[in-house]
Amino acid sequence: MLRGIAALLLFQLIGESLVFLTKLPLPGPVIGLVLLFIALQIGRRAGYAPFPQVEGAANSLLANLGLLFVPAGVGVVSLWGVMQAHAGAIGLVLVLSAAVTLAATVWTFIAARRFFDKKWGA
């Protein structure tokens, strides 16, 4: 599991370094995740699973994902007065961001479906 976490952190470091060097307007961990995905796909196409420890580390992190929300929950409780004062704006932002996320997901699904239908002739 230690090697899996090291691999995850290595790809995050690579992503952060690329963002720092190229000034890309993207989060470094996202770029690292994309690079990890590409590395895993290349390994799979070559006929071997390149990072079997990554799966174990990722599953362990996902199993404890709830713990990562504790600081946010503490922040909400400690700033409850501010939350109440801006409840309308917060609610509006939550609804709009959910709608934009849903629309982006649907458009991505439609684009991927069209792409794969053309690629495999379905």
N, CA, C and O atoms as a GROMACS GRO file, in nm:
protein
  488
    1MET      N    1   0.082  -0.119   0.000
    1MET     CA    2   0.000   0.000   0.000
    1MET      C    3   0.086   0.125   0.000
    1MET      O    4   0.048   0.228  -0.056
    2LEU      N    5   0.202   0.118   0.062
    2LEU     CA    6   0.291   0.233   0.067
    2LEU      C    7   0.338   0.271  -0.074
    2LEU      O    8   0.349   0.390  -0.106
    3ARG      N    9   0.364   0.171  -0.156
    3ARG     CA   10   0.405   0.200  -0.294
    3ARG      C   11   0.291   0.264  -0.373
    3ARG      O   12   0.314   0.351  -0.456
    4GLY      N   13   0.168   0.221  -0.346
    4GLY     CA   14   0.053   0.280  -0.413
    4GLY      C   15   0.035   0.427  -0.377
    4GLY      O   16   0.010   0.510  -0.464
    5ILE      N   17   0.048   0.458  -0.249
    5ILE     CA   18   0.038   0.597  -0.205
    5ILE      C   19   0.153   0.679  -0.263
    5ILE      O   20   0.134   0.793  -0.304
    6ALA      N   21   0.272   0.618  -0.267
    6ALA     CA   22   0.387   0.688  -0.326
    6ALA      C   23   0.363   0.717  -0.474
    6ALA      O   24   0.398   0.824  -0.522
    7ALA      N   25   0.304   0.622  -0.545
    7ALA     CA   26   0.274   0.643  -0.687
    7ALA      C   27   0.171   0.754  -0.704
    7ALA      O   28   0.185   0.839  -0.791
    8LEU      N   29   0.066   0.755  -0.620
    8LEU     CA   30  -0.034   0.861  -0.627
    8LEU      C   31   0.029   0.998  -0.601
    8LEU      O   32   0.001   1.095  -0.672
    9LEU      N   33   0.112   1.004  -0.499
    9LEU     CA   34   0.178   1.131  -0.466
    9LEU      C   35   0.277   1.172  -0.573
    9LEU      O   36   0.294   1.291  -0.600
   10LEU      N   37   0.344   1.074  -0.636
   10LEU     CA   38   0.437   1.106  -0.744
   10LEU      C   39   0.364   1.170  -0.862
   10LEU      O   40   0.411   1.270  -0.916
   11PHE      N   41   0.251   1.113  -0.900
   11PHE     CA   42   0.176   1.172  -1.010
   11PHE      C   43   0.117   1.307  -0.972
   11PHE      O   44   0.106   1.395  -1.058
   12GLN      N   45   0.080   1.326  -0.847
   12GLN     CA   46   0.035   1.458  -0.802
   12GLN      C   47   0.150   1.558  -0.810
   12GLN      O   48   0.130   1.672  -0.853
   13LEU      N   49   0.268   1.516  -0.770
   13LEU     CA   50   0.386   1.603  -0.778
   13LEU      C   51   0.417   1.640  -0.922
   13LEU      O   52   0.447   1.756  -0.952
   14ILE      N   53   0.409   1.543  -1.011
   14ILE     CA   54   0.433   1.571  -1.153
   14ILE      C   55   0.330   1.671  -1.205
   14ILE      O   56   0.364   1.765  -1.276
   15GLY      N   57   0.204   1.651  -1.168
   15GLY     CA   58   0.100   1.744  -1.210
   15GLY      C   59   0.122   1.884  -1.155
   15GLY      O   60   0.109   1.983  -1.228
   16GLU      N   61   0.155   1.894  -1.027
   16GLU     CA   62   0.181   2.025  -0.966
   16GLU      C   63   0.302   2.092  -1.032
   16GLU      O   64   0.301   2.212  -1.055
   17SER      N   65   0.404   2.014  -1.063
   17SER     CA   66   0.524   2.068  -1.127
   17SER      C   67   0.492   2.121  -1.266
   17SER      O   68   0.540   2.228  -1.305
   18LEU      N   69   0.411   2.046  -1.342
   18LEU     CA   70   0.373   2.093  -1.475
   18LEU      C   71   0.293   2.222  -1.469
   18LEU      O   72   0.313   2.312  -1.551
   19VAL      N   73   0.203   2.232  -1.372
   19VAL     CA   74   0.125   2.355  -1.356
   19VAL      C   75   0.216   2.471  -1.319
   19VAL      O   76   0.202   2.581  -1.372
   20PHE      N   77   0.310   2.446  -1.230
   20PHE     CA   78   0.403   2.551  -1.187
   20PHE      C   79   0.490   2.597  -1.303
   20PHE      O   80   0.512   2.717  -1.320
   21LEU      N   81   0.540   2.503  -1.383
   21LEU     CA   82   0.632   2.538  -1.492
   21LEU      C   83   0.561   2.599  -1.611
   21LEU      O   84   0.615   2.688  -1.677
   22THR      N   85   0.440   2.552  -1.641
   22THR     CA   86   0.371   2.598  -1.762
   22THR      C   87   0.265   2.702  -1.735
   22THR      O   88   0.210   2.760  -1.829
   23LYS      N   89   0.234   2.728  -1.609
   23LYS     CA   90   0.131   2.824  -1.570
   23LYS      C   91  -0.006   2.788  -1.627
   23LYS      O   92  -0.085   2.876  -1.661
   24LEU      N   93  -0.034   2.659  -1.638
   24LEU     CA   94  -0.165   2.613  -1.684
   24LEU      C   95  -0.272   2.652  -1.582
   24LEU      O   96  -0.248   2.646  -1.462
   25PRO      N   97  -0.391   2.690  -1.630
   25PRO     CA   98  -0.497   2.728  -1.536
   25PRO      C   99  -0.578   2.606  -1.488
   25PRO      O  100  -0.701   2.612  -1.483
   26LEU      N  101  -0.509   2.499  -1.454
   26LEU     CA  102  -0.573   2.377  -1.407
   26LEU      C  103  -0.509   2.334  -1.275
   26LEU      O  104  -0.392   2.365  -1.251
   27PRO      N  105  -0.583   2.265  -1.190
   27PRO     CA  106  -0.523   2.216  -1.066
   27PRO      C  107  -0.420   2.106  -1.094
   27PRO      O  108  -0.442   2.020  -1.179
   28GLY      N  109  -0.310   2.110  -1.025
   28GLY     CA  110  -0.204   2.012  -1.043
   28GLY      C  111  -0.249   1.869  -1.017
   28GLY      O  112  -0.212   1.780  -1.093
   29PRO      N  113  -0.329   1.844  -0.912
   29PRO     CA  114  -0.374   1.707  -0.889
   29PRO      C  115  -0.459   1.653  -1.003
   29PRO      O  116  -0.457   1.532  -1.030
   30VAL      N  117  -0.534   1.739  -1.071
   30VAL     CA  118  -0.614   1.693  -1.184
   30VAL      C  119  -0.523   1.650  -1.298
   30VAL      O  120  -0.546   1.546  -1.360
   31ILE      N  121  -0.421   1.728  -1.326
   31ILE     CA  122  -0.326   1.691  -1.431
   31ILE      C  123  -0.254   1.562  -1.392
   31ILE      O  124  -0.233   1.476  -1.477
   32GLY      N  125  -0.215   1.549  -1.267
   32GLY     CA  126  -0.152   1.426  -1.221
   32GLY      C  127  -0.243   1.306  -1.236
   32GLY      O  128  -0.198   1.198  -1.273
   33LEU      N  129  -0.372   1.324  -1.207
   33LEU     CA  130  -0.468   1.216  -1.221
   33LEU      C  131  -0.482   1.175  -1.367
   33LEU      O  132  -0.490   1.056  -1.398
   34VAL      N  133  -0.486   1.272  -1.457
   34VAL     CA  134  -0.493   1.241  -1.600
   34VAL      C  135  -0.368   1.167  -1.644
   34VAL      O  136  -0.376   1.070  -1.720
   35LEU      N  137  -0.251   1.210  -1.598
   35LEU     CA  138  -0.127   1.141  -1.633
   35LEU      C  139  -0.125   0.999  -1.577
   35LEU      O  140  -0.077   0.907  -1.643
   36LEU      N  141  -0.175   0.981  -1.456
   36LEU     CA  142  -0.183   0.846  -1.399
   36LEU      C  143  -0.277   0.759  -1.482
   36LEU      O  144  -0.246   0.643  -1.508
   37PHE      N  145  -0.389   0.814  -1.523
   37PHE     CA  146  -0.483   0.740  -1.608
   37PHE      C  147  -0.416   0.698  -1.738
   37PHE      O  148  -0.431   0.584  -1.782
   38ILE      N  149  -0.344   0.791  -1.800
   38ILE     CA  150  -0.274   0.759  -1.924
   38ILE      C  151  -0.171   0.649  -1.901
   38ILE      O  152  -0.160   0.556  -1.982
   39ALA      N  153  -0.096   0.658  -1.794
   39ALA     CA  154   0.005   0.555  -1.763
   39ALA      C  155  -0.061   0.420  -1.742
   39ALA      O  156  -0.010   0.318  -1.788
   40LEU      N  157  -0.174   0.418  -1.673
   40LEU     CA  158  -0.245   0.292  -1.650
   40LEU      C  159  -0.298   0.234  -1.781
   40LEU      O  160  -0.293   0.113  -1.801
   41GLN      N  161  -0.349   0.319  -1.869
   41GLN     CA  162  -0.400   0.271  -1.997
   41GLN      C  163  -0.288   0.218  -2.086
   41GLN      O  164  -0.304   0.116  -2.153
   42ILE      N  165  -0.175   0.286  -2.087
   42ILE     CA  166  -0.060   0.238  -2.165
   42ILE      C  167  -0.014   0.103  -2.112
   42ILE      O  168   0.015   0.012  -2.189
   43GLY      N  169  -0.008   0.089  -1.982
   43GLY     CA  170   0.030  -0.039  -1.922
   43GLY      C  171  -0.069  -0.149  -1.955
   43GLY      O  172  -0.030  -0.262  -1.983
   44ARG      N  173  -0.197  -0.116  -1.952
   44ARG     CA  174  -0.299  -0.216  -1.982
   44ARG      C  175  -0.289  -0.261  -2.128
   44ARG      O  176  -0.302  -0.380  -2.157
   45ARG      N  177  -0.265  -0.167  -2.219
   45ARG     CA  178  -0.252  -0.203  -2.361
   45ARG      C  179  -0.126  -0.283  -2.387
   45ARG      O  180  -0.121  -0.362  -2.482
   46ALA      N  181  -0.025  -0.263  -2.304
   46ALA     CA  182   0.100  -0.339  -2.320
   46ALA      C  183   0.087  -0.479  -2.262
   46ALA      O  184   0.176  -0.562  -2.280
   47GLY      N  185  -0.023  -0.506  -2.191
   47GLY     CA  186  -0.047  -0.640  -2.142
   47GLY      C  187  -0.013  -0.665  -1.997
   47GLY      O  188  -0.008  -0.780  -1.955
   48TYR      N  189   0.009  -0.562  -1.921
   48TYR     CA  190   0.035  -0.582  -1.778
   48TYR      C  191  -0.028  -0.468  -1.699
   48TYR      O  192  -0.049  -0.359  -1.751
   49ALA      N  193  -0.056  -0.496  -1.574
   49ALA     CA  194  -0.112  -0.394  -1.484
   49ALA      C  195   0.006  -0.322  -1.419
   49ALA      O  196   0.072  -0.378  -1.332
   50PRO      N  197   0.032  -0.198  -1.461
   50PRO     CA  198   0.154  -0.131  -1.417
   50PRO      C  199   0.158  -0.093  -1.270
   50PRO      O  200   0.266  -0.090  -1.210
   51PHE      N  201   0.044  -0.064  -1.209
   51PHE     CA  202   0.045  -0.017  -1.072
   51PHE      C  203  -0.060  -0.091  -0.990
   51PHE      O  204  -0.162  -0.032  -0.953
   52PRO      N  205  -0.040  -0.218  -0.961
   52PRO     CA  206  -0.143  -0.289  -0.882
   52PRO      C  207  -0.157  -0.233  -0.741
   52PRO      O  208  -0.264  -0.244  -0.681
   53GLN      N  209  -0.051  -0.173  -0.688
   53GLN     CA  210  -0.060  -0.117  -0.553
   53GLN      C  211  -0.145   0.010  -0.550
   53GLN      O  212  -0.200   0.046  -0.446
   54VAL      N  213  -0.156   0.078  -0.664
   54VAL     CA  214  -0.235   0.200  -0.670
   54VAL      C  215  -0.382   0.170  -0.640
   54VAL      O  216  -0.449   0.247  -0.572
   55GLU      N  217  -0.430   0.058  -0.692
   55GLU     CA  218  -0.569   0.022  -0.668
   55GLU      C  219  -0.595   0.000  -0.519
   55GLU      O  220  -0.697   0.045  -0.467
   56GLY      N  221  -0.505  -0.068  -0.451
   56GLY     CA  222  -0.522  -0.089  -0.308
   56GLY      C  223  -0.519   0.040  -0.229
   56GLY      O  224  -0.599   0.060  -0.138
   57ALA      N  225  -0.425   0.128  -0.265
   57ALA     CA  226  -0.417   0.258  -0.196
   57ALA      C  227  -0.541   0.342  -0.223
   57ALA      O  228  -0.594   0.406  -0.133
   58ALA      N  229  -0.587   0.342  -0.349
   58ALA     CA  230  -0.705   0.420  -0.384
   58ALA      C  231  -0.829   0.368  -0.312
   58ALA      O  232  -0.910   0.446  -0.263
   59ASN      N  233  -0.843   0.237  -0.304
   59ASN     CA  234  -0.957   0.179  -0.233
   59ASN      C  235  -0.954   0.214  -0.084
   59ASN      O  236  -1.058   0.241  -0.024
   60SER      N  237  -0.835   0.214  -0.025
   60SER     CA  238  -0.823   0.251   0.116
   60SER      C  239  -0.860   0.397   0.138
   60SER      O  240  -0.929   0.431   0.234
   61LEU      N  241  -0.815   0.484   0.048
   61LEU     CA  242  -0.850   0.626   0.059
   61LEU      C  243  -1.000   0.647   0.040
   61LEU      O  244  -1.062   0.726   0.112
   62LEU      N  245  -1.058   0.577  -0.056
   62LEU     CA  246  -1.202   0.590  -0.080
   62LEU      C  247  -1.284   0.537   0.037
   62LEU      O  248  -1.391   0.590   0.068
   63ALA      N  249  -1.235   0.431   0.101
   63ALA     CA  250  -1.307   0.376   0.217
   63ALA      C  251  -1.311   0.476   0.332
   63ALA      O  252  -1.404   0.473   0.413
   64ASN      N  253  -1.213   0.563   0.340
   64ASN     CA  254  -1.207   0.662   0.448
   64ASN      C  255  -1.238   0.803   0.399
   64ASN      O  256  -1.200   0.901   0.463
   65LEU      N  257  -1.305   0.813   0.287
   65LEU     CA  258  -1.333   0.943   0.228
   65LEU      C  259  -1.416   1.032   0.320
   65LEU      O  260  -1.400   1.154   0.320
   66GLY      N  261  -1.504   0.971   0.398
   66GLY     CA  262  -1.587   1.049   0.489
   66GLY      C  263  -1.507   1.132   0.588
   66GLY      O  264  -1.550   1.240   0.628
   67LEU      N  265  -1.392   1.083   0.627
   67LEU     CA  266  -1.308   1.158   0.721
   67LEU      C  267  -1.259   1.291   0.662
   67LEU      O  268  -1.233   1.386   0.735
   68LEU      N  269  -1.247   1.295   0.530
   68LEU     CA  270  -1.198   1.417   0.466
   68LEU      C  271  -1.300   1.530   0.471
   68LEU      O  272  -1.266   1.646   0.450
   69PHE      N  273  -1.426   1.496   0.499
   69PHE     CA  274  -1.530   1.598   0.507
   69PHE      C  275  -1.547   1.654   0.648
   69PHE      O  276  -1.622   1.750   0.667
   70VAL      N  277  -1.480   1.597   0.745
   70VAL     CA  278  -1.491   1.645   0.883
   70VAL      C  279  -1.447   1.791   0.896
   70VAL      O  280  -1.520   1.869   0.959
   71PRO      N  281  -1.332   1.833   0.841
   71PRO     CA  282  -1.294   1.975   0.854
   71PRO      C  283  -1.396   2.070   0.792
   71PRO      O  284  -1.421   2.178   0.846
   72ALA      N  285  -1.455   2.031   0.680
   72ALA     CA  286  -1.557   2.117   0.619
   72ALA      C  287  -1.680   2.126   0.708
   72ALA      O  288  -1.739   2.234   0.723
   73GLY      N  289  -1.719   2.015   0.767
   73GLY     CA  290  -1.833   2.016   0.858
   73GLY      C  291  -1.808   2.102   0.981
   73GLY      O  292  -1.897   2.174   1.026
   74VAL      N  293  -1.688   2.095   1.035
   74VAL     CA  294  -1.651   2.179   1.150
   74VAL      C  295  -1.656   2.327   1.111
   74VAL      O  296  -1.702   2.411   1.189
   75GLY      N  297  -1.609   2.358   0.990
   75GLY     CA  298  -1.613   2.496   0.943
   75GLY      C  299  -1.755   2.548   0.930
   75GLY      O  300  -1.782   2.663   0.965
   76VAL      N  301  -1.846   2.464   0.880
   76VAL     CA  302  -1.986   2.505   0.868
   76VAL      C  303  -2.046   2.531   1.005
   76VAL      O  304  -2.117   2.630   1.025
   77VAL      N  305  -2.019   2.443   1.099
   77VAL     CA  306  -2.075   2.460   1.234
   77VAL      C  307  -2.018   2.584   1.301
   77VAL      O  308  -2.091   2.659   1.365
   78SER      N  309  -1.888   2.607   1.287
   78SER     CA  310  -1.826   2.721   1.354
   78SER      C  311  -1.866   2.854   1.291
   78SER      O  312  -1.864   2.958   1.358
   79LEU      N  313  -1.901   2.852   1.164
   79LEU     CA  314  -1.941   2.976   1.096
   79LEU      C  315  -2.091   2.977   1.064
   79LEU      O  316  -2.133   3.033   0.963
   80TRP      N  317  -2.170   2.915   1.150
   80TRP     CA  318  -2.312   2.902   1.124
   80TRP      C  319  -2.382   3.039   1.109
   80TRP      O  320  -2.472   3.052   1.027
   81GLY      N  321  -2.341   3.137   1.185
   81GLY     CA  322  -2.402   3.271   1.174
   81GLY      C  323  -2.378   3.331   1.036
   81GLY      O  324  -2.469   3.390   0.978
   82VAL      N  325  -2.258   3.317   0.985
   82VAL     CA  326  -2.227   3.367   0.850
   82VAL      C  327  -2.308   3.290   0.747
   82VAL      O  328  -2.357   3.348   0.650
   83MET      N  329  -2.322   3.159   0.767
   83MET     CA  330  -2.400   3.076   0.674
   83MET      C  331  -2.545   3.123   0.670
   83MET      O  332  -2.606   3.131   0.563
   84GLN      N  333  -2.601   3.153   0.786
   84GLN     CA  334  -2.739   3.200   0.790
   84GLN      C  335  -2.754   3.336   0.723
   84GLN      O  336  -2.854   3.361   0.655
   85ALA      N  337  -2.656   3.423   0.743
   85ALA     CA  338  -2.664   3.557   0.685
   85ALA      C  339  -2.660   3.553   0.533
   85ALA      O  340  -2.719   3.639   0.467
   86HIS      N  341  -2.591   3.455   0.477
   86HIS     CA  342  -2.577   3.446   0.332
   86HIS      C  343  -2.646   3.323   0.275
   86HIS      O  344  -2.605   3.270   0.171
   87ALA      N  345  -2.750   3.277   0.341
   87ALA     CA  346  -2.817   3.153   0.301
   87ALA      C  347  -2.874   3.162   0.159
   87ALA      O  348  -2.866   3.065   0.084
   88GLY      N  349  -2.931   3.276   0.123
   88GLY     CA  350  -2.988   3.291  -0.012
   88GLY      C  351  -2.884   3.279  -0.121
   88GLY      O  352  -2.903   3.208  -0.219
   89ALA      N  353  -2.772   3.349  -0.102
   89ALA     CA  354  -2.665   3.343  -0.202
   89ALA      C  355  -2.604   3.204  -0.209
   89ALA      O  356  -2.574   3.154  -0.317
   90ILE      N  357  -2.585   3.142  -0.095
   90ILE     CA  358  -2.527   3.007  -0.092
   90ILE      C  359  -2.621   2.909  -0.161
   90ILE      O  360  -2.578   2.824  -0.239
   91GLY      N  361  -2.750   2.920  -0.132
   91GLY     CA  362  -2.848   2.833  -0.197
   91GLY      C  363  -2.852   2.851  -0.347
   91GLY      O  364  -2.859   2.754  -0.422
   92LEU      N  365  -2.846   2.977  -0.392
   92LEU     CA  366  -2.846   3.005  -0.535
   92LEU      C  367  -2.723   2.946  -0.603
   92LEU      O  368  -2.733   2.887  -0.710
   93VAL      N  369  -2.608   2.963  -0.541
   93VAL     CA  370  -2.484   2.909  -0.598
   93VAL      C  371  -2.490   2.757  -0.602
   93VAL      O  372  -2.447   2.696  -0.700
   94LEU      N  373  -2.543   2.694  -0.498
   94LEU     CA  374  -2.554   2.548  -0.498
   94LEU      C  375  -2.645   2.499  -0.609
   94LEU      O  376  -2.612   2.402  -0.677
   95VAL      N  377  -2.759   2.564  -0.628
   95VAL     CA  378  -2.852   2.522  -0.733
   95VAL      C  379  -2.791   2.544  -0.871
   95VAL      O  380  -2.798   2.456  -0.956
   96LEU      N  381  -2.731   2.661  -0.894
   96LEU     CA  382  -2.671   2.689  -1.024
   96LEU      C  383  -2.554   2.596  -1.054
   96LEU      O  384  -2.541   2.547  -1.166
   97SER      N  385  -2.470   2.570  -0.955
   97SER     CA  386  -2.356   2.482  -0.980
   97SER      C  387  -2.403   2.339  -1.006
   97SER      O  388  -2.343   2.268  -1.087
   98ALA      N  389  -2.508   2.295  -0.939
   98ALA     CA  390  -2.561   2.161  -0.965
   98ALA      C  391  -2.618   2.154  -1.107
   98ALA      O  392  -2.599   2.054  -1.176
   99ALA      N  393  -2.688   2.260  -1.150
   99ALA     CA  394  -2.743   2.261  -1.285
   99ALA      C  395  -2.633   2.261  -1.391
   99ALA      O  396  -2.643   2.190  -1.491
  100VAL      N  397  -2.529   2.341  -1.370
  100VAL     CA  398  -2.417   2.345  -1.465
  100VAL      C  399  -2.346   2.210  -1.469
  100VAL      O  400  -2.308   2.163  -1.577
  101THR      N  401  -2.326   2.149  -1.354
  101THR     CA  402  -2.261   2.018  -1.350
  101THR      C  403  -2.346   1.914  -1.421
  101THR      O  404  -2.292   1.832  -1.496
  102LEU      N  405  -2.475   1.915  -1.399
  102LEU     CA  406  -2.564   1.821  -1.466
  102LEU      C  407  -2.560   1.841  -1.617
  102LEU      O  408  -2.554   1.744  -1.692
  103ALA      N  409  -2.565   1.967  -1.662
  103ALA     CA  410  -2.561   1.995  -1.806
  103ALA      C  411  -2.428   1.950  -1.866
  103ALA      O  412  -2.426   1.890  -1.974
  104ALA      N  413  -2.318   1.978  -1.799
  104ALA     CA  414  -2.187   1.935  -1.851
  104ALA      C  415  -2.177   1.783  -1.857
  104ALA      O  416  -2.118   1.729  -1.951
  105THR      N  417  -2.233   1.715  -1.759
  105THR     CA  418  -2.232   1.569  -1.759
  105THR      C  419  -2.314   1.514  -1.876
  105THR      O  420  -2.270   1.422  -1.945
  106VAL      N  421  -2.429   1.570  -1.898
  106VAL     CA  422  -2.514   1.525  -2.009
  106VAL      C  423  -2.446   1.551  -2.142
  106VAL      O  424  -2.445   1.464  -2.229
  107TRP      N  425  -2.390   1.670  -2.161
  107TRP     CA  426  -2.322   1.702  -2.287
  107TRP      C  427  -2.201   1.611  -2.309
  107TRP      O  428  -2.176   1.568  -2.422
  108THR      N  429  -2.129   1.582  -2.204
  108THR     CA  430  -2.014   1.492  -2.216
  108THR      C  431  -2.061   1.352  -2.252
  108THR      O  432  -2.000   1.287  -2.337
  109PHE      N  433  -2.168   1.304  -2.190
  109PHE     CA  434  -2.220   1.172  -2.224
  109PHE      C  435  -2.265   1.166  -2.369
  109PHE      O  436  -2.236   1.069  -2.438
  110ILE      N  437  -2.336   1.268  -2.414
  110ILE     CA  438  -2.383   1.270  -2.553
  110ILE      C  439  -2.266   1.273  -2.650
  110ILE      O  440  -2.267   1.200  -2.750
  111ALA      N  441  -2.164   1.355  -2.622
  111ALA     CA  442  -2.047   1.362  -2.709
  111ALA      C  443  -1.972   1.229  -2.711
  111ALA      O  444  -1.930   1.183  -2.817
  112ALA      N  445  -1.957   1.166  -2.595
  112ALA     CA  446  -1.887   1.037  -2.590
  112ALA      C  447  -1.967   0.930  -2.663
  112ALA      O  448  -1.910   0.847  -2.733
  113ARG      N  449  -2.097   0.932  -2.647
  113ARG     CA  450  -2.181   0.833  -2.717
  113ARG      C  451  -2.171   0.849  -2.868
  113ARG      O  452  -2.158   0.750  -2.940
  114ARG      N  453  -2.176   0.972  -2.916
  114ARG     CA  454  -2.161   0.995  -3.061
  114ARG      C  455  -2.024   0.951  -3.110
  114ARG      O  456  -2.011   0.891  -3.216
  115PHE      N  457  -1.922   0.982  -3.032
  115PHE     CA  458  -1.785   0.944  -3.070
  115PHE      C  459  -1.772   0.792  -3.079
  115PHE      O  460  -1.719   0.740  -3.177
  116PHE      N  461  -1.820   0.724  -2.978
  116PHE     CA  462  -1.804   0.578  -2.977
  116PHE      C  463  -1.897   0.511  -3.077
  116PHE      O  464  -1.864   0.405  -3.130
  117ASP      N  465  -2.013   0.570  -3.104
  117ASP     CA  466  -2.100   0.515  -3.208
  117ASP      C  467  -2.034   0.523  -3.345
  117ASP      O  468  -2.042   0.429  -3.424
  118LYS      N  469  -1.967   0.635  -3.373
  118LYS     CA  470  -1.896   0.650  -3.500
  118LYS      C  471  -1.774   0.558  -3.506
  118LYS      O  472  -1.744   0.501  -3.611
  119LYS      N  473  -1.705   0.544  -3.393
  119LYS     CA  474  -1.582   0.465  -3.391
  119LYS      C  475  -1.609   0.318  -3.414
  119LYS      O  476  -1.534   0.252  -3.487
  120TRP      N  477  -1.716   0.265  -3.353
  120TRP     CA  478  -1.743   0.122  -3.364
  120TRP      C  479  -1.862   0.092  -3.456
  120TRP      O  480  -1.904  -0.023  -3.466
  121GLY      N  481  -1.914   0.193  -3.522
  121GLY     CA  482  -2.019   0.171  -3.621
  121GLY      C  483  -2.150   0.120  -3.565
  121GLY      O  484  -2.222   0.047  -3.634
  122ALA      N  485  -2.181   0.156  -3.444
  122ALA     CA  486  -2.306   0.109  -3.384
  122ALA      C  487  -2.422   0.198  -3.421
  122ALA      O  488  -2.535   0.173  -3.379
   0.00000   0.00000   0.00000
